[in-house]
C-alpha cells in the first residue's frame, strides 16, 4: 500500500475513535441532562464517524491498480466519496431541523438542562479542534479532498459546539428552556450548509475541470522552454484524485524524422513535469507547423487565457 493511502487510513482511524467517544458522550449526556441542542450536536458527531469510515474504505480503493475496466485507475473514488459525505452531512442537518420544528410546534415545557451539558460541550470544542487540525494538516500535505473536507467539517463542528454553548448559557441565565431548542434549530442549518458546500465543491472535479486555471499558463511556459516545440494548444487538464492528467497538442517541423519529433515530445513531457507537481500522465499529440483542423473544439490555447 502506498504511503499516501497509509497516512489517510491512519488519520481516519484517529477521527473515528475521537468522534466515537464524543458521539457516545454527547448523545447520552444530552439525553440525561435534557438538552436537545447537545443531542443534536452528538448526532452531527455521529455522522462524522460515518464520514471517517467512508475515507477508510475509499483509501483502500485508491490503492487498486488500473485495469481493463478502469484504465485510469481508481483515484476518482476520492471525489465520489467526498460527494457522498456531502449527502450524509446534509441529511443529518435536515433530520435535526425537522425534530426541532416538531418540538417548537408542540411547545411542551422542558426542564432546565443540567450543567453536565456545558461540560461535555466544552470538552467537545477542544477535541474537535485537535481532530480538525490533524485532518487539515494531513489533507493539505497529501492533497486529499476527502481529508480536507473532513477537516473543514470538524472546524464547523467547533462553531456548532460554540453555538450550543451560548444557547446553554442563555438558557441558564434567562431560564428560557425554549432557547435550547432554538439553538438546536440553528445548529441544523450549520450542518446543512456544510453538506451543501461540499456538494458544490466536488462538481468541478467530477466534470473534469480544475479550480486553478493558472496551471495552463505554467504548462504553456514549460512547452516554450523546449527547442523545436511550437504553438502548444488544445490543452486538457483534469484531476484524478490528487493527480493531474494532461493531453496537449504541439507543432513541430513537418519535415523532421519521427524519431526527432518523438524526442521533442518527450522533452515537453519532462519540462511540464518539472513545472507542475503530481502529474499522473501526459499525452502529447504532434502536428506539423501551420496545421489547421477546423473541427477542433476542445481544450485550452494560449489565447483563451490571455
N, C-alpha and C positions, 0 to 999 in steps of 0.2 A: 504494500500500500504506500502511496506517495506521502511525503512529509506534510504536504498541504492538507490532505484529507485526514491525516492523523491528528493534526492540530485542530481541525474543525470538530472532529469527534471528541477530542479532549475537552475543549471549552463547552461543547454542547452538553456533555455529561455534568460539568460543573453547574451549568444553568439548570439542568433537570433536577439535580439534587437540591440546589438552593431554592428553586421555585416550589419543589415538592414540600419542603419544610415550611415555607411561607404559606402556601395554599392551605395546608392542614391547620396551621396555627390561626390564620386569619378567618377562615370559614368557621372553625369550631369556636374560637373566642368571639367572633361576630355574633354567632347564634346565642352563645351563653350570655354575652353582655347586652344583647338586644339591639345591636347596631346593624341596620340594613346596609349602610354605607360600607362598613368593614366587610360584611359578607360579599357585597358587590366587588370590592377590591380583591377579595380572596378568589372570586370566580374569575376575574381577569388574570390573576396569578396562575390559576389552574390552566387557563388557555396557554400560558407561557410554557407549561410543561409539555403540552402537545406540540407547540411550535419547535421546541428544542428536540423533541423526539423525531420530528419531521427532518430537521437538519442532520440528525444522526443517520437516519435511513438514507437521505439523499447523498451524504458524504460517501457512503458505501457504493451507491450507484455511480458516482463520479469516477471511481477507480476502474470501472469496466472499460476494456479497450474497444476501439472501433470494430464494427463487424459488418457483415453484408447488409444487415437491416438498417444500421445507423453508422454509415461510413465516416461521419464527422465525430463520432463518439457520443458520449452521454452527458456532456457538460451543460447542455441546455436544461438538464434536470434541476439545476440550481435555480434558474429563473422560474421554472414551473413551480418549484417548491415555495419560492417567495410569493408567487401569486396565490397559492393555496393558503399560505399563512394569512394573507390579507382577508380572505373569506372567513377564516376561523375567528380572527380578531373582531371583524365587523359583526358577525353573528352573536358573539359573546356580549358585545355592547348593546345590540338590539334586544337581546333577551333581558338584560338588566333594565333597559329603558321601559320595556313592557311591564315588568314586575313592579317597578316603582310607580308607574302610572296607575296600576291596579290598587296599590297601597294608598295613593293620593285620592283616588276616586272613592274608595271605601271610607277613608277618613277615620279609620279606627284609631283610638288613642293607644299610645305606646309608652312604656316606662322609659325614664331617662337611662341611656346606656351606662354600663359600668366603666370605671377608669381603665380596666384591662384593654378596652378597645383603643384607648390612646396609646398605651404601652406597645401593643403589637404593631400599630401604625408607624410609630417612631422607629421601631426595630426594622420594619419593612423598608423604610426610606434608606437606612444605612446599608442593608443587604442588597437592595436593588441598585444602589449606586455602585457597589463593588461589582455586581454581575454585569451591569451595563458597561462599566469601564473595561472589564476583561473582554467582553464580546466585541465592543467597538475597536479596541486596540488590535485584537487579533484579526477582525474583519478587514480593517484598513491595511494591515500588514499583508494579508493573503488576497486582498481584493475580492472578498467574498460578499456578494449582495445579500446572501442569507444571514450571515453573522451580523452584518451592518444593520440589516432590517431588524433583527432580533435585539441588537444593542439599542437601537432607537426606540424600540418597543419598551425596553427596560427603563430608558430615560423618561419616556412618557408615563410609565408606571410611578416614577418618583413624583411627578406632577399630580398624578391621580391621588397618591397617598397623602400628599400635602393638602390637596383639596378636601380629602376625607378628614384629615386632622383639623383643618379650620372649621369644617362642619361640626365636628365633635366638640370643639372648643366653644363655639357659639351655642351649641345645644346645652352644654353645662352652664354657661354664663347666663343665657337668656331663658333657660328652661323651656325651650320650644322644641318638642320632640320632632315636629314636622321638618325641622331643618336637616335632620339626619337623612330623611327620605329625599328631600330636595337635593341634598348633596350627592346622594346615590344616583339621582336622575342626571345631574351634571356630569358625573363620572362616566355614565354610559355614553354620553356624546364624545368625551375624550377618547374612549375606546373605539367607537365607530369611526372617528376622524383618523386615527392611526391606521385602521384597516383600509379606509378609502385611499389614503395617501400611498400606502404600499401597493394597492391595486393599480393605481395610475402610474407609479414609478416603473413598473415592470412592462408596461406597454411598449416602450421604445425598443427594448432588447428583443421581445417576442416578435416585433415587426421588423427585425433585422436592421434596426437603426442604432446610432450611437449618440450619447449625450454631448460628447466633446468633439465638435466639428473641426477644431483646430488641428486635430490629428491629420486631416487631409493636407494641410499646409506642410506639416512635417514630412509626410510621405512624398509630396512633390519636390520638396527641397532635397530630400535624400536621393531621389532619382537624378536631379540636376548634377549631383556630385559624381555621377558615373559617366565616364567618357563613352561617347557613342550612343547613349540613350537620349532620345529626344521626345518632346511632346507627350508627357505622361497624361493619360486621360482615362475615362470610364473606370475610375477607382471605386470599388465597392468594398466597404469595410463593415464587418458585423462581429458581434461578440458571441463567444461560446463559453459561457461561464465567466471566468476571469481572463480568458484569452481572446485574441483578435484573429480573425480570418480575413485575408485581403486578396482581391482579384483586381488586377490593373493592366491596362494596355500601354505599351510604349512603341515608339517608332525608331527604326534603325535603317541604315543604308541598305537599300533593297538589293544591291549587288554583292554584298559581303557573304562569305560562306556561312552555312548553317552553324558550323562549329563556333565561329566567332560570334554570331548572334546569340547563341546559347550561352556563351561566356559573359556577354553583356547582361543578359537576363539574370544570370547567377550573381553578378556583381550588384545588380539592382536589388535583388533579394537581400544580400548581405548588408547593403547600405541602409535599407529600410529597417532591418533587424537591429542595427546599431542605434537607430534613431528612436525606435518605439519598442517598449518593453512588452513582454507577454504576447509575442506573436505565435499563433498556433500553426498557420500555414500561409504561404504566399504563392499565388499563381500569376505569372507574368505572361501576357499574350503579346507576341511580337508582330508588328506590321511594318511594311516599307514606308519610308518617309513620304508624306503627302497623301497617304491613303485616306479615302473618304468613304464612309459607309453610312448612307442616309437612314438606314433602319436602326442605328444605334440609339437606343432610348434610355438606357440605364447607366448609372454610375455618375461620378463627380469628376469634373475637369477643373483646371485652374481658374477659368473664367467664372465658374459657379460660385467661388468663394472670395473673389476679389472685392 
